[in-house]
Amino acid sequence: MHRDVERVLFSQEQIAQRVSELAAALSAEYQGRNPLCIGVLKGSVFFMADLLRQMDTMASMDFMILSSYGQGSVSQGKVKIVKDLDVEIVGRDVIIVEDIIDTGHTLAQLMKLLDTRHPASIKLVTLLDKPARREVSFVPDLCGFTVPDEFLVGYGLDYAERYRNLPYIGVLKRAIYE
């Protein structure tokens, strides 16, 4: 698995340090409140677990599964909810936890959808932001790292449901996915 990685972009230690910084910022902002952290599955699992463990305030959690559908790997810009929230968010502070923002279509639609449910606030924290691929004007509230337009795997990011369990984020060799 490691030999399929061209190079490590962020080490396990770099990720842990940045997650700790993001958790500190969220802890300060939400002190004395109980935000609902919504993980977008499957990629956000590692990031969300580490982020919540580092937060020094009460926080609840739930998950959603979203699917951009279309032909093959080309998104039509429409989002289908595969798994919705188990709790109501009316009047709640909501933090969407995402592994990576790419085109922005999915998260822009998710934020609009959640806004119709009347939360007190919505924030987006993402571990990775890939602005070079953005097709929708969209900026996360908190971002771990800005990344180049390369195929990344590890720490939740996958290719064909593989490599998610790498402890670092690396660039996948082109020969693997072409």
N, C-alpha and C positions, 0 to 999 in steps of 0.2 A: 504494500500500500504506500509506504513512504517513498519508494523508488519511482512512483508515478508523479511525484511532485517535483516540478522544475526547480522551485526555490521557495523558501519560507519567507512570507511577507511580514507576519507578526508572530513572534514566539509566544509560548505559553505564558512566560513571565510578562511580556509586554501587554498581552491581553488582560491578565490578572490585574496589572497596575491600572490600566485604563478603566476596567470594569469597576474597580474600587473607587476611582475618581468620579465616575458617573453615579455610582450608588451614593457617594457623599453628597453630591449636588442634589439628588432626588430626596435624600434624607433631610437635608436642610430645608428644601422647599415644602415638603409634605409633613414636617414635624407636627405631631399632635392630630394628624388626620389619618384616614385609612384608605389610601387610594386603591383602586382596583387595577392591577397590572394584567393586561391582556396579551398573552403570547400568541403570536401567529405561527401555527405549527406547519411544518416540523422544525424548520431551521432555527427557531428562536429558543429552543429548549435549553441548550447549554448556557447561552447568554442570560436568559431569564432566571434560571436557577442560581447562577453565580451572582447576578445582580441583586436578587431578593435576599440572598444570604448575607450580602454586604450592607444592605440598607439598615439603618438604625432608626427605624420607625415602623409602626404597624403597616402592613400592606396585605391585601387579599390578592388572589390570583384566579384567573380563568383562562381558557384557551379558545381560539377559533381556528378553523381550517378553511382556507379560501382557495379557490381555483380560478385561474385565468384560463378560459377555454377558447378554443379555436382549432385550427388545423396544425397538427404537430406541435412544435415548440413556439409557434408564432401566436402571441396573444392578440385577441381581437379587442382588447381594452375593456372587456366586460368581466365582471367578477361574480363567481358563483359561491355561495356559502355552503360548504360541505358540513361543517359543524359550527353551530352558533353558540353564543354564550349561555351559560346555565343560570346566570343571575341577571336581575334588572340593573340598569345603570342610571336610572332617573335620579338626578341630584348627586351623583357620585363623581369624585375626581377619578378620571380614567387615564392610565398610562399605557399606551400601546408599545409593546416591546417587540422589535423586529431584528432579524439578523442582518439584512442588507436591503437597501433601497436601490433599485435599478432604474427602470423606466418611470416609476412613480404612479403608474395607473392603478395598481391594486391598492396601495395605501391611500391614494387620494379618494378612491371610491369607498374604502373602509371608513375613513374619517367622516365622509359625508353621511354614510349610513349610521354610524354611531351618533353623530350629531342629531339625527332625527329622533333619537331615543332620549334626548334631553339630559345629558350628563351635566354636572356642575362645571367641569372642564375636561379637555382632552389634550394630552401631550403625547408626542411621539419620541421615543428614544430608540435609536438604532445603533448597532455595533459598527456597521459599515455603511458608507454612502458612496455610491458610484455615480457622481453627477455627469460624467461624460455620456452616459446612456439615457439620461433623463429626457422624457418626451412630454412630461407634464410639469408645470411649474410647481415645485414642491420642495420644501426645505424642512428637515427634521428639527425638532426642538433641542434635542441633544444627540450628539454623534460621537461614537468612539474614534473612528478613523475614516478619513477620506481615502478611497482606493482607486487605482487605475482600472481601466477597462480591460481586465484580464479575467480568465475563468478561475475563480477561487473555490477552494474546498477546505474543509476542516472546521472544527468548533461549531458544528451544526450545518455548515454549508455542504452540499452534496453534488455528486454527479451520478445520476441513475441510482439514487439511494445508497451510494457508497461514499466513503471518506468522511462522513459526518463526525466520526469519533476520533479524528486526528486532534491532538491537543493544541495544535497551532493552526494558523491560517496560511495556506500556501497556494501557489499558482500551479494549476494542473498542467501537465505536459500536453501540448497540442495533439500529439499522436494518440492520446487516450480518447479524446472526444471527437476527433474528425473521422 
